[in-house]
Amino acid sequence: MTLVSFTERSIFFRIYAGLLLVCLSVAFFAYLLVDTINQERAQSYRETVATGVFYLIGQSAIHQETNAQKNYWLNDISALFGSNFEIIPMDSVEFKAREMRRIEEAKTVVRYDPYTNQSTFYHHLEGTDEILTVKLAQVGERQVRAMTIFLLDDLSYFHGYEQKQARLEYLSEKFSYPIYQQSINNLHLDHDQIARLKRDELVISYQDGIRGQNSTMSFIVASEVEDMVIVVGPVALFNWFPLNLLASVALICVLLIALGVYALIFPLERRLQLLQLGVNRVAQGNLDTKVQVVGQDDIARLSMTFNAMTEHIKRLIESQRELTRAVSHELRTPVARIRFAVDMLADTDDEDSRQLQRQFIDEDIESLNELIDEILTYAKLEEGSPKLDWEMVNLRDLTEQIERETNALGKPIQLICKLPPAKAVAMADRRYLHRVVQNLVGNALRYAQSTIMLSAGVVKGEAFISVEDDGHGISEENREKVFIPFTRLDDSRTRASGGYGLGLSIVSRIAFWFNANLSVDESPTLHGARFIMKWPAKQVGVVVAADELTQDRVEKTIHQKGSITPD
C-alpha cells in the first residue's frame, strides 16, 4: 500500500496529521493574539485607572479662576507628582475618533509610547476648551500620595458626614473602584499603621491574589472626621499574560495532544470498522445484529442509535405482520355480517325487516370506521416519532371534560371523579393525553359492574392519571398482555364486552412518547383493575427524534445474540 493510498483510506492518519497542523497554527496565532490582547488590556487598564484621578485633578483646576492661580497651581501639582503638568488649548492636539469619544464622555485619554516607556495623559477640563496633560513614566507611592491629597481637597468643599459620603459614592463611579469612609476601629491595622494615619501619612495595604484572582492594593488616609479614615480600593493590579510561559505551555500541550490523539483515535478507527461490519450484516438481512457500545462518546452514541434503528426496524416489521394478521381477522366478521344483511335485503319485501337490516349494516359500517380509526392511530404511534404539541395542560379541566363526555353516554355506571387542584398542570400533548384518559375510561366502562373512579394530579414534580373500576380485575400473569395489540383476555374480560384490543395498546404507545410509566394492578378501593400513568410534569428535551427515544430501551439488550465485539 502506497503512502497516498494509506492517507486516503486511514482516518487515523488524516485526523492525526491535520490536528498536528492545526495545533501548531493555533499555537503561533495564539502567541500573536495574546500579545495583542496584552497591549489592549494594558491600554484599557491605564485609561480606567487614570480617569478617576484626572477627574479629581480637573475639578481642582476648575477652581482656579485666574491665569496666575492656574500657573501657581500647575507648579504645585507638578511638584507633587514629580512630572510637568500643562494646560493647553484643545485644538492644539489632534485626537482620533475613539479618543474624541472618550473626551466627550469626560474620560481620560492615554497614549503609551513603548520606545520611551512613557504614557501621555489628556483630560478635558469641564466647561472649557482646554486640555490638562502630563507625561508619566511610572506610578509609585509619590503619585498615589498626591492623588489622596487631591481627594481630601475635593472633600473639603463638602460639609458633614452625609455630604462627604455621597460625594465618595459619586467618585467611586468615576474611579471604577470603591472609595468610602470607614471607622479606623473596623480595619485590621497594626499599631504602626494606626500611628502613621494619626500623623496624616498614607497607609498602603497589599492583598496577594489567590485562585487566579489579581492582587489588589488599598490606600488609606486619615479623614477630617474623628476616628474615620478614607479607604481607596481595593484596586486590582494589572497582570501581564507571560508570553514566554504561554509559548512553553503551548508547545508542551501540542506534544501531549499528539500523544493523546495517537492513543485515542486509533481505537476509534477500530470501532468505526466494527460499526461498518454491523451495517453490512444488517444490509444482508440479519436484523439481530448488535454493535457493542463502549463508553459514552459520539461513536458510542452512534452505535446505540444503530442498535435502536435495527431494533425499531425489527419491531416495525413484526408489528406490520401482526397488524396484517389481526386486521384481516377483525375485518372478516363485520364484512360477513354486511354481506349477509345485503343478501337479506334482496330476499325480503317486508319493510320492517329491510329497515332492521339497514340498521345492522349501519352498525357494522360504524364498527368498521371505529376499527380503521384505531388501526390508523396505533400505526401512527408505532411507526416513528409523532408530532407532539407540548403545552401545559390543566388536569382539572381535562378531568371535568372526560366526566361530561362519559356522563353523556348514558351508561348505567357511576363515574366518581377526584378532581385535582385548579393549579395542577403538567406538560403534555393535550390531544393525546385526552385520548389516554378516554381509552382508559372507555375500557373501564366495558368491564365495570357499577362504579368507575377517575383521579389525576401532580405529586413531587410527577403528574399522574388513575382509572379504577369494580369489575373482576386482571390476573397478575395477564397484566402485561393487555397492552399487546388485538389482545382480549378470555376470562373476565371477554369478547362480549366489545372493543378491538387496540385501546390499551394506543395508551401504551402514547405513554412511551410521553416518557411515562404505565402500570396496571388491583384497585385498593373498588377491588377491580386500576390503570395508572405517571410522567414528568415538566418534560426535559421534549423535541426528541424517534431513535433517541428508543435508545434507552435498546441499551438494555445490546448484548443479545449476534453482538459484534472487538477481536
N, C-alpha and C positions, 0 to 999 in steps of 0.2 A: 504493500500500500504506500503510494507516494505521499509526501508531506501535504500537498494541496488537497488531495482526496481526504486525508486524515482531518485537516482543518475544516473541510466542508461537512464531514459526517459527525465529527465529535463535538457535541455541545459543551462538553467539559473544557476542551481547549479554547473554543471561541469565547466562552464566558471568562475563563481564567485570563487569557491574554487581553481581552477587552477591559476587564476590571483593573488589570495592572496599569494599562494605559490611562484609564480614567483616574485612577488613584494618583498617578504621577502628575497628570494635568491639574487635578484638583489641588494637590499639594502646592504646585507652582502658583496657581491663581489665588490660592488661599493666602500665600505669603504676601502677594501684592495687595490683596483685599484687606488683610489685617493691617498692613502699613497705612493704607488709605484711611481705614476706619480709625486707626490711632490718631492720625492727623486731624480728622474731623472731630473726634471725641475731645481731643485736647483744645481745639478751637472753640467748641461749644462750651467746654468747662471754663475756659478763660473768660468768655463773654458772660456766662451765667454768674460767675463769682464777681466779676468786675461791675456788673450793672448796679447792684445794691450799694457798693462802696462809692461809686461815682455819683449815684443819686444823692447820697449824703453830702458829698463834696459840692455837687452842683447846687443843692439847697443853701449851703453856706455861701457860695459865690453870689447867689441872687441877693443875699442880704447886704452885699457891698454896693453902695449907691454911687459913689464917685470913682473916677479913674485912680485917684490917689489911694483910696481904700482898697481897690482891686489890686493895685501893684503891691501895696503893703501885705495884703492877704496872700498874694502869689508867692512872695518871698517867705512868708511863714510856712505855708503848706509845702513849698519846695524843701525847706529846711527839715520839716517833719518827716517827709517821705524820702529825703535824700536824692531826689530827682527834680529836674527843672519842669515845673508846670507852666503852661502858657494858655492864654485866651486869645483865639484867632477868629477872624471872620469865617462864617460857614462856607461862603462861596470860594474860599481860598483852597479848599480841599475837594478833590474830585472823588465822589463816592459811587460805588457800584449800586445796582438796583437792590440787592439784598441788604447792603449796608444802609441805604436810604430807608428801607422799610424798618430796620431796627431803630434808626434815629426817630422816625415818625412815631414809633411805639415807645419812645422815651427809654430806649435801651442803649447800652454801651457797645461801640464798635471796637473790635480788637484786630490789629494787623500784626501778625507774627512774622519775623524775619529769621529763617533758620540759619542764615550765614552769620549774623551778628548775635543770634540768640536773644534778641530784644523784641519786646512787644510794644506797639504804639497804641495808646488808648484815646478814643474820641468820644466825648459825651456832650450832647447838645444842652445848652443852658436854657431852661424853660423860660418862655416869654421873650427871648432874644434871638438875634441872628448870629450868635457866637458859639464857638466850639471850645470846650476845655480839653486840652490834650497834654499828654506826658508820655515819655519813654521809660520803661522799666525792664531791667534785665532779670530780676528775681523779686519774689515776695517773701520777706522774712519777718522777724519779730518787730523790727522797726516800723515796717509798713502796717502791721496789724495794730501796733500801739497807736499809730497815727489815726487809723480807722476808728478805734474806740474813742479817741479824743473828739472826732467829728460826731460820733454817735451821741456822746454826752452833751456836746454843744447843741446838737439838734434838739435833744430832750429838754434843754434849758428854756426853750420857748414855750413849753407846756407845763402847766402847774397842776399839782395834785396827783395822787396815785392813779385815779381813773383815766385822766387825760394822758399821762405817760404810758399807761398800759395800752390804751387804744392806739397811740402813736407807734408803739413797739409792734403791735399786731399788724398795723399797716406796713411798717418797714419790713416785716417778715415776708410779705408778698413780694417786695422788691428784691430782697436778698435771696429768695428761694430756699432759705433755711431759717429755723426758728430764732427769734430774738425775744427774750422775755425777762421779767423781773422775778426774782426768787429770793426767799429768805436764806441768809447765809447759813442758818442752822439746818436747813434741809439739804444742803450739799455735803457730800462726803469729802471734806477737805482736811488736810493735816494742819498742824499748828503753824508751820512755816507759811503755807499758802494763806491762811487766815491773817497772819501778821502782815504779809505783803499787801493783801487787799486793804487792810486798815491804813497802810502807808500810801494808798491810791496807786498801787502798782498793778500791772497786768499779770493775771494768772492764766497759764495755758494748760489745759487738760487734754491728754492724748489717750485715745482708746484704740487699741490694736484690733484690726479686723479679724473675724472668726468665720469659718464655714463659707469662705468665698466672698464675704462682705468687705467693703472698703474700710480702711482705717479712717478714723474721724478725729477732729480736734475741736475743742470748745474753748472759747475765750471768755474770761470772767473779769469784770471790772466793778469797782465799788459804785454804788448809786448814791444820789443825793438823799434818798430816803434811808433813815437809820435802820441798820441791820438788814438791808436789802442790797442785793447785787444784781447786775445785769449780765445775763448769760447769752452769748452769741454762739449759736451752733446747737448740735454738732454739725460741723462742716465736713462733708465727705472729701477725703484727699484723692487726688487723681492717681490712678494706677495704669501704667502702660502695659499693653499686651507685649510680653517679651518675645520679639521676633526670633531670636536665636533658639530659645527654648521651644517655641512653637514649631520651628523648622525641624528640630531634632525629634520632637514628638511625632510630627507628621511622617518623617522618614521611618521611624520605628513602627508607626501604625501601618504604613504601606507594606513593610515586611511581614508584620503579623497578619494583615489581611491576605497577603499572598499565601501564607501557610494555611490560614483558615479556609480560604477558598479551595485550596487543594484537598483539604480534609473533608469539606462539606459537599462540594459539587460532584466529585466522582461518585459517591454513594447515591446522590440524587439521579445521576445519569443511569445508574443501575436500576433504580426504582422506576424510572420512566420506561426502561426497556421491559420490565415486568408488566407495567401497565399496558404497553403496546401488545405484549403477548396475550394479556387478558382480552383486549379488544379483538384480536384475531380469533380467539376461541369463541367469543360471542358472535362474531360475524359468521362463524361456521355453524351456528345454531345451538351452541352449548350455553344456555341461559343460567345454568347452575354455577358458572364460573364466578369466583370471587377473588378480588385482589386484596392481598394483605395490607392493612392500614398500619403504618408505622409512624408514630409521632403525631404532631398537630400542625404541620406546616402546610403550604399550598399543595404539595403533591399528595399529602395525606388527605386533605380535603377533596382533591381531585379523585383520589381512589375511593373515598366514601361516596362521592357523587356518582362515580361509575357503578359502584355496588348498588346504590339506590336506584340508578337507572335500570340496571338489569333486573332488580327485584320488582321495580314498578312495571317494566315491560312484561315480566313473567306473570305478575298479578293481573295486568290488563288482559293478557291472553286468556288466562284461566277465567277471569270474570266474564269475558265475552262468550266463551264456551258455555259457562254456567247460565248466562243470560239467554243465550240462544236456546238451550235445552228447556229452561224454565218458561220462557216466553211462549215457545211452541206448545208447551203443555197447558199453560194458563189460557191461551187464546182458543184452544180447541173446544173447551166447554161452552163459552158464550157463543161462539160461531156455530156450534152444533145446535144450540137452542134457537138461534136466529133462523137457521135453515129449517128446523122443524116447524117454527112458527110460521114461516113463509109458506111451507107446504100445507099447513092447516088453513091458512088464509085462502089458498087456492081451492081447497076441497070443501069448504063450508060456505053456505049462503046466509047463515044466521048472523044478524048484525051484532048481537051481544057477544057471540063467540069471536067474531072478527075484531071487535073492539078490545076484547081481552087479549087476543094475540098481538094486536098492535101495542098494547101496554107492555106485554112481555118483551117485544122487540125493542121498545124504547128503553126499558130497564137494562137489557143486555148491551145496547149501544152505550148507555151511560156507564155501565160497568167497564166496557172496553176503553172508553175515554179516560176513566179513572186509572185503569191499568197502564195505559200508554203514558199518562202524566207521571205516574210513579216510576215507570221504567226510564223515561227521559230525565227525570230529576236525579235518580240514582246514577245513571250513566254520566251525567254532567259532573256529579260529585266524585265519581270514581276515576274518570279519565285523567284529570290533572287539576291544577290549581284553579278553582273557580274565582270569579271576580267578587270579592267581598267588599261591601261598602261599610267600612268600620265607622261606628259612631257610638256615642254614649247613650245607651238605651235605659229608659226608666222602667225598672222591673215592676213597679206597682201598676203603671199604665198598661204594661203588657199583660199582667195577670188579670186585671179588670176586663181587658179586651177578650181574652180567652174565656172568661166567665160568661160574658154576654153572648159570645158565639156558641158556647156549649149549651147554655140555657135555651137559646133559640131553636135548638134541635128538637126540644120537647121530649127527650128521653126520660123514662121513669127512674133516673139515677140522680141522687143528691150530690151536688158538687160543693165541697167545702173549700173555700179559698182563705188561706192565711196570708193576708196582704202584707207585703214588706213596707218599711217606712217610705214616706214620699220622696226622700232624698236618696234612696237606694238605686244607684246607677252602675252599669257595667259596660265595658267596651265590647261591642258585638255587631254583627250584621243583623239588623232588625228583622229583615225578611226571613233569613234562615233561622234565627232564634225563635221567631213565631212559628215556623214550620216544626221545630223541635218540640215545643210545648204542645202544639196542635196534634202532632202524631202521638205523643205520649198520652195525652188526654183521650184521644180517639181510641188508642189501644186499650186504655183502662175502661172506656165505655163498653167495649165489646165483652169484657170479662168480669166486670164488677157486678155484684149482686144488688147493692143498693146505694153504696157510698163511694165517692172519689174525693181525695184530698189533694189540693194543689198548693204548693208553697214556694216562695222564692225569697232571695235576699243576698246580702253581701256580708261575709264574716272574715275579718282579718285579711282584707285585700283579695278575697276569693269569692266570686259570685256562684250561686247555685240555683238549680231548678229541681224540684222534687214532686213526683206524682205517685200517689199511693191509691190502692183500691182494696176492696174487701172480697175479692174473688178467691179462687183456690190457690193462687200463688204459683210460683215456678220452682220446681225442684232444683237443688243445688247443681246437679250434674247437667241440667239443661239451660242454665243461666247464660252461658256463653253462646249457645246455639241460637238464641232468639235474635241475635244480630246478624246471622247469616242470611243472605238474600233468599227469598221464596221459602223460608223455613216456617212451618207451622207445627207446633207440638201436638201430639196426638192424645195427650191425657186430658188435662183440664182445659187446655186451650185448643179447641177442635176447629175443623173447617167450617162447622156450622156457625161459628162466630163471625165469619166474613173476613174481608181483607185479603191481601195478596202476598203477605210475607215480606213486603218491602218497606213498610213504615219504620220499623225499628232499625233496619239497615241504613235507611236515609239518615236517621238520627245519629247512628254510629259514625257515618262519614262526615256529617256536619260537626260532630264533636271532635273528630280528627283535625279538621281545618281550623277549629276554634282553639286547638291545643288544650282540649278539655279532657277530663276524666269521666267516663260514663260507666256506671255500675248498676246492678240490679240485685236486690236482696229481699228479705221479708219485711213488710211494714210492721213496726212495733205497736202501732195503734189499731190499724184495720186488719192486720194479720193476712193480708193478701200480698201482692207484688208491690215493690217500691223501686222506681227508677229515679236515679239521681245523676245529674250532670253538673260538674264543677269546672270552672275555668277562671283564669286570671281576670280580675275586674279591670285592670289596666294592662293591655297587651303590650309586649315589648317586641319591636320589629314585626309589625303586622303585615308589612308588604314583603312576602317571602315567596320564593319560587317553589314549585312543587317538589323538585329533587331535594331542596334544602329541608323541606318539612319531613320528607321520608327518610332522611339520613339517620335520625335518631332511632327509628325502627330497624334500620339496616345494620347499624353498629353492633347490635346485639347478636347478629347472626353471620358476621363476616367470616367466621372461621368454620363454616359448614363445609360439606363435601364439595370438592372442586376448587378449593382455595389454592391460590398461587403464592408461593413463598420463595424467598431468595435461596439460591443453591448454597 
